[in-house]
Amino acid sequence: FMIDNNAISGALPDFPAPRLKTLDVSNQNKREHDGGLSGSIPTTLSNLIDLTVLNLAGNKFTQRIPHALGNLHFLQVLNLSSNALDKSIPSELETLKDFLEVLDLSSNKLTGSIPRELVNFQDTLLLNLRENSNLLGPAPLDLCFLPGFDLLNNASFCPPERNALREFYESTKGFEWTESKLWLDPVISHCDWFGVTCEENSTNTIKLELSNNGLSGKLSEEIALLTHLEFLDLSDNDIKGSIPTEIRNLSHLKHFRLCYNGFIGNETNFGHLQDLELIQIHGNRLSGTIPMLHLPFSDRSSFVSDCGNPSDFEPPLVCDECTMCCNAQGDCHSTHEKFVQKTKFQNYLFFSFAFGGMLFAASGVLASAVYAHDRHRNRGLPESSVRCPSYKDKDRKYALSTIGNDSVYQFFLRNSWQGWIIVLLTLTAQFWLLFIFVEGAENSWTDEDSDLVYTWQCRRDEVECVNTNELSERGWIAFVILMIAHLLKDTINGTKLIVLSAKQRHSHYKRARFFVGGTLLTTVSLFTLYVSTIYNYAIATNDREIIENSVIILFICDIDEMLFGILMVINEDWVRSMSIEEKENNQDAAVETSRKEIIGSLKEESRHETNQTLALEDQTGAVSSLNDEVQSLKTVVGALQETVRQQNEQLKRLIPPPRYEHDCASF
């Protein structure tokens, strides 16, 4: 029964023809307010059980769609478009799913949500629901994948992000997930699905967090449709395949974790992710080169990949911007600039040569300063006073004690070319061994000669990487004690020898030898300190290791003394002939013997002179004694003479003078 495209008006009558297959009274509303069937759709239409086509479009039917239409099980076309039908779509229409091919309810006044039962229709169904302004979205999820659904591209009814999440769910085998609460619910908003977070008052997905949730399969490229996504964490799952290049279109992405999965590929590109603050893709099987992002990654955990060594691939993954590189064992290292890189040197090898040059330059400056001071102090003094032999002898002995009596370095102070060769070979061996440790400290994680230790762990359940290095301040204090105890003495002695080389009292040749000897002694000591520091900083992971490493490196400093001992065992006489100490001892012994002979001769002569002096003194004493006795006798005789004289005078006074009776003639 077909009377379409007329101007019939009024209510639709009953049709007492139960075997009627087609009823088409469409397009009666040709002239506004004049034609068109009106009123409600009669429920008696359900009696037309053989009806296959029911077309009531283009009329003025009102009120709700009769639930009884669900009894028309053989209906193939149901067109109720361009009317004024209201209320919600009856779920009873689900019973038409087996044969219905066209369901057109467009251009009405339908309200409510689209019933979820409509998802049970065949995939070939043409479903038209457009121009129902009061109809609420979103549509049941499966309808948005129905090719004949006219609202398929309507974001209000079929949000692209929900569609993308459905694709993501299916590609990662969502039915095997550990937790998938509310996922793919036909009606409930995707914002309420487990692990999904949307913007406030919006359906824009900004966070997808499904770490350690049993995901597998592959990552769908539809993930790129989550254009507002800021946080994506799919870590610690079993997702395989390549990382879709479309991910680079997630321009708002800040937090990106795909670590500990099974991703493969050598064309990983995140070129447009300019808002990234964290990207962790380690624990996969990626290879090739990760293009530069030119982003200011500052935190050690902000960019982590499998760019460490050893790797499952040869060559390993290259990532110049990564802040942390992990190897095949899951151990990681920080790529932050080391001290040597901050000094703009390429590596420790170049810096070592520069460091040695600085030490030689410092020695030259010290010697020049001391020489200028010594020359100023000795100005105006005669050369004989400046070059005093006694001072030279003292300086020679001091130089020997400074270098050491049990070291081959003392050969530097001799004129023997054999001794110089031994010293140069010793120094070559020491520096060669030290440079082995310099190479071991190099900040090259792909160099097999490097001894660098991976001390970081970027674990599955933590965003921040953890440093497992147990080296503490106690270890560094022990390191300083070892360095001071073993190297400070040689450093000071070498410095003193450099100062001695600047004294004017020595010849230029001897001063040059003092300078070279002191410089090498100081350089070996300070270079050993430098090597110990950089090597322990690079590889020591606990307090015991820093002590062990330091002792091994300090052992190199003793090679000169050990070689001297070996030479003494092999040929002691030859070593003594080369030894300054032996030569000086022989010279001192000769001098001492001569001194003793001279002293003995002088003592003998002195003894002879003493005997003569004693004899002369004895004679002189005897003469003096006789003189004293003579003088005493003279004194006694004088006293006796005086006594006699006095007695004579007394006698003269007592005895009168005689009277002579004879005259002079009688005599």
C-alpha positions, 0 to 999 in steps of 0.5 A, spaced: 500 500 500 503 506 497 500 513 497 506 517 498 507 524 496 500 526 497 497 532 501 493 527 505 491 529 512 488 527 519 490 521 523 492 514 520 487 509 519 487 502 521 489 497 516 485 491 516 489 487 512 494 483 516 498 480 510 500 487 508 507 487 506 508 495 504 505 501 507 508 507 505 504 514 506 510 518 506 511 525 504 504 528 505 506 534 508 508 538 502 504 544 503 505 547 510 499 547 515 495 544 510 497 536 508 500 531 512 498 525 517 498 527 524 496 525 531 500 519 534 502 513 530 497 507 532 499 501 535 494 497 531 500 497 526 503 492 530 498 487 527 501 487 520 505 482 522 508 481 515 510 488 514 517 489 511 516 496 509 513 502 514 514 509 511 511 514 515 516 520 513 514 527 512 508 527 516 506 531 522 506 525 527 507 526 534 508 523 541 512 517 542 514 511 537 509 505 539 513 500 543 508 495 539 512 496 533 517 491 536 512 486 534 513 487 526 519 482 526 519 481 519 520 489 518 526 491 513 525 498 513 522 503 518 522 510 516 519 515 521 523 521 519 521 528 518 515 528 523 514 531 530 515 525 534 518 526 541 520 522 548 525 517 547 527 511 542 523 505 545 528 499 546 523 494 544 526 496 537 531 491 538 527 485 536 527 488 529 535 486 529 534 480 525 531 483 518 531 491 519 536 494 514 534 501 515 532 505 521 530 512 520 528 516 526 532 523 523 528 530 524 524 529 530 524 531 537 526 525 540 529 526 547 533 521 552 539 517 550 540 512 544 538 505 547 544 500 548 540 495 545 541 498 538 548 495 538 545 488 537 543 490 530 547 487 524 553 491 521 549 493 515 544 497 518 543 504 516 541 508 522 539 515 521 538 519 528 540 526 525 537 533 527 534 530 534 536 536 538 534 534 544 537 527 543 543 526 548 550 523 547 554 519 547 551 514 543 552 506 545 560 505 543 559 500 538 554 504 534 560 509 533 563 503 529 557 501 525 558 504 518 551 506 516 550 510 523 549 517 520 552 520 527 559 516 526 563 523 525 559 527 530 563 528 536 557 529 541 555 522 539 561 518 537 567 522 541 573 520 537 577 519 543 572 514 546 573 511 539 581 511 539 580 508 546 576 502 544 581 501 538 587 501 544 583 496 548 582 491 542 589 492 540 592 491 547 587 485 548 583 488 553 579 482 555 586 479 558 587 485 562 588 485 570 583 490 571 578 493 565 573 496 570 567 499 565 572 499 559 567 499 553 561 500 557 556 502 551 553 508 555 558 510 561 563 515 559 570 513 557 572 518 562 569 513 568 573 507 565 579 505 569 585 508 568 582 514 564 582 521 566 579 527 563 579 534 563 574 537 568 567 539 565 570 536 558 571 529 555 578 530 553 582 525 555 588 528 559 591 521 562 591 514 561 595 510 566 595 502 565 602 500 568 603 493 570 596 491 568 597 485 563 597 489 557 599 485 551 598 485 543 600 492 539 599 499 541 594 502 536 596 508 532 589 510 534 592 513 540 594 519 537 587 521 536 587 523 544 590 529 542 589 532 549 593 527 552 598 529 557 600 523 561 601 516 558 604 510 562 603 503 559 610 501 563 611 494 565 606 490 560 608 486 555 606 490 549 610 488 542 611 491 535 613 498 534 612 504 537 607 508 532 610 514 529 603 518 530 605 518 537 609 524 535 602 528 534 600 528 541 603 535 542 600 536 549 604 530 552 608 531 558 609 524 561 611 518 557 612 512 560 613 505 555 618 502 559 619 495 560 615 492 554 617 488 548 617 494 543 622 493 537 624 498 531 629 502 529 625 508 527 623 511 534 621 519 532 618 523 537 619 530 533 613 534 535 613 532 543 615 539 545 612 539 552 615 533 554 618 533 561 619 525 562 620 520 557 622 513 559 622 507 554 628 503 557 627 495 558 625 494 550 628 492 544 629 498 540 635 500 536 637 505 531 638 512 533 633 517 537 632 523 533 634 529 537 628 533 541 632 539 543 628 539 550 632 542 556 631 535 560 635 537 567 632 531 572 636 525 571 630 520 570 627 525 565 629 521 559 631 514 559 633 509 554 637 502 552 643 506 550 647 503 555 653 497 554 652 491 553 646 491 549 642 486 545 644 490 539 650 491 535 651 497 535 647 499 541 641 504 541 644 511 540 640 517 544 645 523 545 639 527 549 638 521 554 639 523 561 640 516 563 642 510 559 640 502 561 644 496 559 641 489 557 642 487 564 637 493 567 643 497 570 643 504 568 648 510 568 647 518 568 649 521 562 650 528 566 656 532 564 662 529 568 668 534 571 672 533 565 667 535 560 665 541 564 672 543 563 671 543 555 676 537 554 674 531 550 676 526 555 681 525 561 686 523 557 687 530 554 686 533 561 691 529 564 696 532 559 694 539 560 694 537 568 702 534 567 703 541 563 700 545 569 705 541 574 711 543 570 709 550 569 708 551 576 715 548 578 718 553 573 714 558 576 716 556 583 724 555 581 724 562 578 721 566 584 726 562 589 732 564 584 729 571 584 729 572 591 736 568 592 739 573 587 736 579 591 738 577 598 745 575 595 746 582 591 753 585 593 756 579 596 763 576 593 762 570 588 766 566 593 762 567 599 755 565 595 759 559 592 761 556 599 763 549 598 761 547 605 754 549 603 754 545 596 756 539 600 750 540 605 746 541 599 748 534 595 746 530 602 740 534 602 738 532 595 740 525 596 735 525 603 730 528 599 730 523 593 731 517 598 737 513 599 733 507 597 730 509 590 733 509 583 731 516 583 738 518 586 741 516 579 738 523 577 744 526 581 749 522 578 753 523 571 752 516 569 748 515 563 746 508 565 743 511 571 739 516 567 736 510 563 734 506 569 730 512 571 727 514 565 725 507 564 722 507 571 718 513 570 715 511 563 713 505 567 709 509 572 706 513 567 704 508 563 701 504 568 697 510 571 694 512 564 691 505 564 687 507 570 686 514 566 683 510 560 679 506 565 676 512 568 674 515 561 666 517 561 665 513 555 660 507 556 661 504 549 668 503 550 671 496 552 677 499 556 672 503 560 671 501 567 665 505 569 660 502 573 652 502 572 650 504 579 643 507 577 637 503 577 630 505 573 625 500 576 619 498 574 614 501 579 618 507 580 618 514 576 625 516 579 631 512 578 635 510 584 643 511 585 645 504 588 652 507 589 654 506 597 660 510 597 660 515 603 663 520 606 667 515 610 670 512 604 673 519 601 676 521 608 679 514 608 682 516 601 684 522 603 688 519 609 691 514 604 693 520 600 696 524 605 700 518 608 703 516 602 704 522 597 705 528 602 712 527 604 714 526 596 710 532 594 714 536 600 720 533 598 720 534 591 718 542 592 724 543 596 728 540 591 725 545 586 727 550 591 734 548 592 735 548 584 734 555 584 740 557 589 746 561 586 751 557 589 750 551 584 752 550 577 747 550 572 748 543 570 747 541 577 741 546 578 738 543 572 738 536 575 735 538 582 730 541 578 728 535 574 729 531 579 724 535 584 719 536 578 718 529 577 718 527 584 712 532 585 709 530 578 709 523 580 706 524 587 700 529 584 699 525 578 698 519 582 693 523 587 689 526 580 689 519 577 686 516 584 681 521 585 678 521 578 678 513 578 675 512 584 670 518 582 668 514 576 668 506 579 668 506 586 661 504 589 662 503 596 667 505 602 671 498 601 672 499 593 675 506 594 680 503 599 682 497 595 683 502 588 687 507 592 692 502 595 693 499 588 694 505 584 699 508 590 703 501 589 705 504 582 709 510 586 713 504 590 716 502 583 722 506 584 724 503 590 722 496 589 726 496 582 732 499 587 731 493 591 731 488 585 738 491 582 741 491 589 739 483 589 742 482 582 748 486 582 749 490 589 757 492 587 754 496 581 748 499 584 753 501 590 758 504 584 752 508 582 749 510 588 751 517 591 750 514 598 756 509 597 760 514 593 759 519 599 761 514 604 767 512 601 769 520 600 767 521 607 771 515 609 777 517 606 777 524 608 776 521 615 782 517 615 786 523 612 783 527 618 785 522 623 792 521 620 793 528 620 790 529 627 795 523 630 801 526 627 799 533 630 798 529 637 805 526 636 809 533 634 805 536 640 807 530 645 814 531 643 814 539 644 810 538 650 816 533 653 821 539 651 817 544 654 816 540 660 824 539 661 825 546 660 820 548 665 824 543 670 830 546 668 827 553 669 824 551 676 831 549 678 835 555 676 829 559 679 830 555 686 837 556 686 836 563 685 831 563 690 836 560 695 842 565 693 837 570 694 835 568 701 843 567 703 844 574 701 838 576 705 841 572 711 848 574 710 846 582 710 842 581 716 848 578 719 853 583 717 848 588 720 848 585 726 856 585 727 856 592 725 851 594 730 855 590 735 861 593 733 858 600 734 856 598 741 863 595 743 866 602 741 861 605 746 863 601 751 870 600 751 874 607 751 879 609 746 886 607 748 891 612 750 898 611 747 904 613 751 909 613 746 909 618 740 909 617 733 916 616 733 916 609 736 912 607 730 
